[in-house]
Amino acid sequence: MKIVKIVTLLVVTTSLAGCLGEKADKTVDRGFDSKHLSQLQAGIWVDPNGCDHWIIDDGVEGYLSQRLDDYGKPVCSGIAPPTTAVGGLKRGSAFPDPI
């Protein structure tokens, strides 16, 4: 029984350790040419269901989030065929992206 308590305490302590420490600002790109994400250009990627997602590619990292209306429902605008991206999603970074 004592070993079970020790293992449980160890698991709980390890799990809670991830909650401690300095929180990083998720609105800042910390890559090669770090800047605030609002300074990067977003494009739209259309998923296989035809719904839109905001996408940014700065050459090293990429960012993606679902495009939602004011009520939290997905936007499916039909701007492009499914599984394609449109817009200047690779603009806004001086870092070259060969893909």
Secondary structure, 3 states (H helix, E strand, C coil): CHHHHHHHHHHHHHHHHCCCCCCCCCCECCCCCCCEHHHCCCEEEECCCCCEEEEEECCCCEEEEECECCCCCECCCCCCCCCCEEECCCCCCCCCCCC
